[in-house]
Amino acid sequence: MSSVQTKSDVILIGAGIMSATMGSLLKELAPEWKIKVFEKLNSAGKESSNEWNNAGTGHAALCELNYTTEKPDGTIDCTKAINVNEQFQVSKQYWSYLVEQKRISNAGDFIMPIPHMSMVQGEKNVDFLKKRLEALSTNPLFQGMAFSDDPDVLRQWMPLMMEGRDRNEAIAASKIDGGTDVNFGALTRMLFNHLTGQKGVQINYRHSVEDFTRTKDGLWEVKVRNEERNTIEYHQAKFVFIGGGGGSLPLLQKTGIKESKNIGGFPVSGLFLSCKNKEVVERHHAKVYGKAKVGAPPMSVPHLDTRYMNGEKALLFGPFAGFSPKFLKAGSNLDLMGSVKPSNVFTMLAAGAKEIPLTKYLISQVMLSHEKRMNDLREFVPTAKSEDWEVVVAGQRVQVIKDTEMGGKGTLQFGTEVVTAEDGSIAALLGASPGASTAVQVMIEIFKRCFPEQIADWEPKLKEMVPSYGLMLSDHPELFDEIKEKTDRVLGLTVAEQNQAVQ
Ligand SMILES: Cc1cc2nc3c(=O)[nH]c(=O)nc-3n(C[C@H](O)[C@H](O)[C@H](O)COP(=O)(O)OP(=O)(O)OC[C@H]3O[C@@H](n4cnc5c(N)ncnc54)[C@H](O)[C@@H]3O)c2cc1C
């Protein structure tokens, strides 16, 4: 066992999309800063950010029905949908900056245009979809969304899904051509490739972070195991970002900061059905989101997705939930038990008592046979054949459990949560949805909280990278049009490109 002591400005833990985004942004904003990355696996983007471990939806609320809720008076609350879309516009602007500046190369390797559709069945849901579209249509970010309950139109929009259906079935869909499929795995690898060549950046794979201490002069000392040599190293930094995905919660607990108390996590694994039949894959061209079943959690919203992964078109349906006590796919069966601490045991117990419906849902999901999963798929593709589809295991989502004013003790959260120390010296990212799609805005929020002295100086650069910085594009339709035209052109998302992608 040996020990190495180094000092840097920033330590990033984990080599997923979140650390990739933070590292690349910091390199633009403070090029002289020294950055060290520690990743326990042997390369970047292998956990949730990997293309096979998430659904690759560029979440912009164009098709995800759970971002719009029906209020008791029957009107539609679009707040979350607008918020998610605004955040995705920020990501698109930064990605197009990276492409234009040649920080990363071919946009088509990580982002593809794909229509986003919502599909509902039953009179009540058809009515909801119509109202949702009307409510969103007043906002410039959702322009171009069409609705139809005409079987002939639906057959053109989604031929595979309409085949074998009763013409009299109450079914409707909305469709917008501005959606995207994002290969977050490819993007993560591109960003780490870019960072690898940068002065002052050191990326250490096969290095697991194990513990933290605070030094007398206010630095964080991070204890790291070099897995290759089985040695312990100590590295110090002024600022630490815990971007460990599912592994963030146990690390946050080890910091001992008061903000880490009363927080727990519950892992839910994801499974998809992947189509093996190329002819079937070719007959679908959209991401089609349905409605979650009554009582099912939001992450269970079923969707049938055209995906582009490493030059190949694929078709995936899901997610189905699974249970594993691991916080990471490559984690340990002791992760869940190990995360129960004196500081969060009551929060966890309260969640256990409250979330009986979720437990029941997970048990029912785990018990599903291939044929039962196929039956769920047949609600989307009535003619689906069992032999054409196989199960692929996706990533782990660790849903955050915390005490909230609204929900009380032990409330399960479905969003992305950022926890920062009061003095801004450390930040951790927990939770899942809308996740990777909103990475750039999440990092900007962390910068505001953790670098209050620098943020004003950084503003001109932030505006160069994200021209809408500080503004809501919903309130600036002309700026939105200008930005959309540019980002779509640079990222290859124009209608012409879209038609090319279909061929
Ligand atoms: C089934 C599923 C579907 C999803 N669908 C979508 C979607 O359609 N669109 C979307 O935008 N988002 C989606 N998400 C969410 C998205 O995948 C995540 O928000 C995002 O990938 C998280 O990135 P990350 O960098 O935080 O974590 P990760 O990509 O998991 O990376 C964390 C890294 O930290 C490393 N690490 C952990 N602990 C340590 C340690 N102690 N020391 C060193 N390294 C460590 C891990 O090995 C890993 O490489 C989905 C997630 C799942 C699971």
The ligand as an SDF file (V2000), in Angstrom:
LIG
                    3D

 53 58  0  0  0  0  0  0  0  0999 V2000
  -33.5790    2.7290  -17.5760 C   0  0  0  0  0  0  0  0  0  0  0  0
  -33.1450    4.1630  -17.6960 C   0  0  0  0  0  0  0  0  0  0  0  0
  -33.6660    4.9600  -18.7060 C   0  0  0  0  0  0  0  0  0  0  0  0
  -33.2690    6.3040  -18.8000 C   0  0  0  0  0  0  0  0  0  0  0  0
  -33.7170    7.0380  -19.8500 N   0  0  0  0  0  0  0  0  0  0  0  0
  -33.2810    8.3190  -20.0250 C   0  0  0  0  0  0  0  0  0  0  0  0
  -33.6580    9.0530  -21.1760 C   0  0  0  0  0  0  0  0  0  0  0  0
  -34.3790    8.5600  -22.0400 O   0  0  0  0  0  0  0  0  0  0  0  0
  -33.1950   10.3240  -21.3030 N   0  0  0  0  0  0  0  0  0  0  0  0
  -32.3930   10.9040  -20.3460 C   0  0  0  0  0  0  0  0  0  0  0  0
  -32.0400   12.0660  -20.5080 O   0  0  0  0  0  0  0  0  0  0  0  0
  -32.0070   10.2240  -19.2450 N   0  0  0  0  0  0  0  0  0  0  0  0
  -32.4280    8.9380  -19.0740 C   0  0  0  0  0  0  0  0  0  0  0  0
  -32.0160    8.2150  -17.9760 N   0  0  0  0  0  0  0  0  0  0  0  0
  -31.1990    8.8910  -16.9400 C   0  0  0  0  0  0  0  0  0  0  0  0
  -29.7420    9.0070  -17.3710 C   0  0  0  0  0  0  0  0  0  0  0  0
  -29.2690    7.7880  -17.8540 O   0  0  0  0  0  0  0  0  0  0  0  0
  -28.9340    9.4650  -16.1630 C   0  0  0  0  0  0  0  0  0  0  0  0
  -29.4920   10.6500  -15.6390 O   0  0  0  0  0  0  0  0  0  0  0  0
  -27.4750    9.7710  -16.5010 C   0  0  0  0  0  0  0  0  0  0  0  0
  -26.8970    8.7880  -17.3060 O   0  0  0  0  0  0  0  0  0  0  0  0
  -26.7090    9.9090  -15.2040 C   0  0  0  0  0  0  0  0  0  0  0  0
  -25.3780   10.2170  -15.5250 O   0  0  0  0  0  0  0  0  0  0  0  0
  -24.2710   10.2100  -14.4050 P   0  0  0  0  0  0  0  0  0  0  0  0
  -23.0500   10.7200  -15.0380 O   0  0  0  0  0  0  0  0  0  0  0  0
  -24.8000   10.9100  -13.1980 O   0  0  0  0  0  0  0  0  0  0  0  0
  -24.1840    8.6700  -13.9600 O   0  0  0  0  0  0  0  0  0  0  0  0
  -23.5140    7.3920  -14.6720 P   0  0  0  0  0  0  0  0  0  0  0  0
  -23.5760    7.4450  -16.1370 O   0  0  0  0  0  0  0  0  0  0  0  0
  -24.1140    6.2070  -13.9940 O   0  0  0  0  0  0  0  0  0  0  0  0
  -21.9960    7.5250  -14.2870 O   0  0  0  0  0  0  0  0  0  0  0  0
  -21.5390    7.4400  -12.9560 C   0  0  0  0  0  0  0  0  0  0  0  0
  -20.1260    6.9360  -12.9850 C   0  0  0  0  0  0  0  0  0  0  0  0
  -19.5770    7.0260  -11.6800 O   0  0  0  0  0  0  0  0  0  0  0  0
  -18.7900    5.8920  -11.4360 C   0  0  0  0  0  0  0  0  0  0  0  0
  -18.6680    5.7210   -9.9930 N   0  0  0  0  0  0  0  0  0  0  0  0
  -19.6470    5.4430   -9.1070 C   0  0  0  0  0  0  0  0  0  0  0  0
  -19.1610    5.3680   -7.8570 N   0  0  0  0  0  0  0  0  0  0  0  0
  -17.8220    5.6250   -7.9510 C   0  0  0  0  0  0  0  0  0  0  0  0
  -16.7690    5.6810   -7.0120 C   0  0  0  0  0  0  0  0  0  0  0  0
  -16.9640    5.4470   -5.7110 N   0  0  0  0  0  0  0  0  0  0  0  0
  -15.5210    5.9700   -7.4640 N   0  0  0  0  0  0  0  0  0  0  0  0
  -15.2840    6.2030   -8.7780 C   0  0  0  0  0  0  0  0  0  0  0  0
  -16.2540    6.1410   -9.7120 N   0  0  0  0  0  0  0  0  0  0  0  0
  -17.5100    5.8640   -9.3060 C   0  0  0  0  0  0  0  0  0  0  0  0
  -19.5470    4.7710  -12.1180 C   0  0  0  0  0  0  0  0  0  0  0  0
  -18.7270    3.6540  -12.3990 O   0  0  0  0  0  0  0  0  0  0  0  0
  -20.0390    5.4660  -13.3810 C   0  0  0  0  0  0  0  0  0  0  0  0
  -19.1460    5.3360  -14.4560 O   0  0  0  0  0  0  0  0  0  0  0  0
  -32.3660    6.8660  -17.8540 C   0  0  0  0  0  0  0  0  0  0  0  0
  -31.8420    6.0490  -16.8450 C   0  0  0  0  0  0  0  0  0  0  0  0
  -32.1970    4.7070  -16.7690 C   0  0  0  0  0  0  0  0  0  0  0  0
  -31.5770    3.8500  -15.7240 C   0  0  0  0  0  0  0  0  0  0  0  0
  1  2  1  0
  2  3  1  0
  2 52  2  0
  3  4  2  0
  4  5  1  0
  4 50  1  0
  5  6  2  0
  6  7  1  0
  6 13  1  0
  7  8  2  0
  7  9  1  0
  9 10  1  0
 10 11  2  0
 10 12  1  0
 12 13  2  0
 13 14  1  0
 14 15  1  0
 14 50  1  0
 15 16  1  0
 16 17  1  0
 16 18  1  0
 18 19  1  0
 18 20  1  0
 20 21  1  0
 20 22  1  0
 22 23  1  0
 23 24  1  0
 24 25  2  0
 24 26  1  0
 24 27  1  0
 27 28  1  0
 28 29  2  0
 28 30  1  0
 28 31  1  0
 31 32  1  0
 32 33  1  0
 33 34  1  0
 33 48  1  0
 34 35  1  0
 35 36  1  0
 35 46  1  0
 36 37  1  0
 36 45  1  0
 37 38  2  0
 38 39  1  0
 39 40  1  0
 39 45  2  0
 40 41  1  0
 40 42  2  0
 42 43  1  0
 43 44  2  0
 44 45  1  0
 46 47  1  0
 46 48  1  0
 48 49  1  0
 50 51  2  0
 51 52  1  0
 52 53  1  0
M  END
$$$$
